Amino acid sequence: MPLYEYVCNACGCEFELLRRFSQADAPSECPQCQRQDARRLISRFAAISHGSDGSTTRVSGGSSCASCGSGSCAGCRG
């Protein structure tokens, strides 16, 4: 299942949800204020190409933490 990012229109809280593609735009509850007033954000992504010599090159998109192994970008937002 894809991981989607949301922002609550009521309190501004940003959070992530693991949801089916068909549920991506369904109403979701904010974990901070429990209101059903969140909208889905456009997520950034990265594409990385591996060369024949083992080197990696960023092809498009992403940020400096594109290869982060934490499983969540929540720690990158301060």
Summary of the structure (lengths in Angstrom):
residues: 78
radius of gyration: 15.4
end to end distance: 26.1
largest distance: 51.0
contacts: 157
relative contact order: 0.21
helix: 9%
strand: 32%
